[in-house]
Amino acid sequence: MISDDFFTADEQATLRAHGIVLFADRVIFEAQPPMGAEEIAAVQAQCAGPIPQPLLALWQLTAGGQLDYDLTLTMGQNAEAVSWSELFFNGSDGYHDLQGWIEHEQEVAQEAAEESGEPWGGQLAFLPIGGFEYLDRIYVVVEPGAEHGQVLAWKQGLPPAWTHRLHEDAVSPIASDLHGAFAALHLNEDPLEPAGDYFSGQTLIEYLDERHESHGLDLDLMDKLIAFYRRAMVDWRMPLADGSLRHQRALAQVAVNHAIATDDAPLIAELAAAGVHFEGPLQGSAIATDVAVSHGAFAAAAALVRAGAPVAPDALSNIDGALSPELTTALLANGAEPDVAAIVQCVACGAPASARVIADACTAAGIDVAAAYDSERDAELAELEESLAEVRDNTLGHYLGAEGLTERIANLRAFVL
């Protein structure tokens, strides 16, 4: 493996002493001791077939720990970010507990058997090995057959109010075996030059900083580990330069996401000139223009529209910033449908000119704006004022903070349609 050539045996032993192990050329931190033979045998007894060799190799290295990578899979019609941040282990509290998840799966299988009227032998076909809390889970197929050893991801559906998210539970294959699944873990952004406030690598780097400052992890070895970790970064810039990016959809999506995260209109134009298409889901079910508008990347959004990217009918439903009247007009001209809720959001966000553009479009579409606006505004005011009261009482954390909430309330109170 690459890790054996990258680190000496002594360096790997030092990393192990700091709770860091390398498996399939990926970094596991807060790593547990290896799983003992008796523990493995106890898990094996609960499986319908043999535990695959790669999983045994992992457990003989570490019983579990944390991962910090990106993983995006197609689930249904969505492009879903799957959180595989935990490797379950026995004796863990809460969501990390391996035996706890095994017992959960046994209960689910028993209930399914009772509902179908078919007997269940008491052994699992799918072994849960990791995931994130109760929302995302990773399974290894342990029943005999052609799919034995395959690694699957399960994601919980969320209520309809979660726009552009999965609304039903979904399953997607990751790879035919555990080594392939680890290879699918990657970094969309350089953790040393992140595009946003939250990024893969943040948790690992904080862990390493703490190990250096409080436990004496050598700074040179720490830097070497980060250099090894960064080898998982995907490279879309070279394919963009050589003209092949348009043939690599997954890489192209990473590039488009980067352009939106950095609000980089010239990069959007460059991607379009290179033949990259902007159709299809980019984050969940949201297309590129949806993502740009909802993230306040208005320069990128305008560039997308100029490049011919599709605009969804509900593109104005998730405004959370001061949309310019020019961009609003362009969105409406390319497929966005006007509604009164969007008028209210523009007013709240300090974009009165865009509010009037949408109001005019509503009127042209036969919507009685005057009758609906007051009701929509009052509902939004009530929600904002409730949130402000809770923030001031320290019973709620809100991304806008007290100042931002106060500003939006003032905008709504001052505006006259």
PyMOL commands that set and color helices and strands:
alter all, ss='L'
color gray80, all
select helices_A, chain A and resi 2-6+9-17+37-44+53-61+94-96+98-116+178-184+202-215+219-232+237-242+245-247+249-261+265-273+288-294+298-306+315-318+325-333+340-348+352-364+369-392+401-414
alter helices_A, ss='H'
color red, helices_A
select strands_A, chain A and resi 20-23+26-29+65-66+72-75+78-81+86-87+126-132+136-141+151-155+170-175
alter strands_A, ss='S'
color yellow, strands_A
deselect
rebuild
show_as cartoon
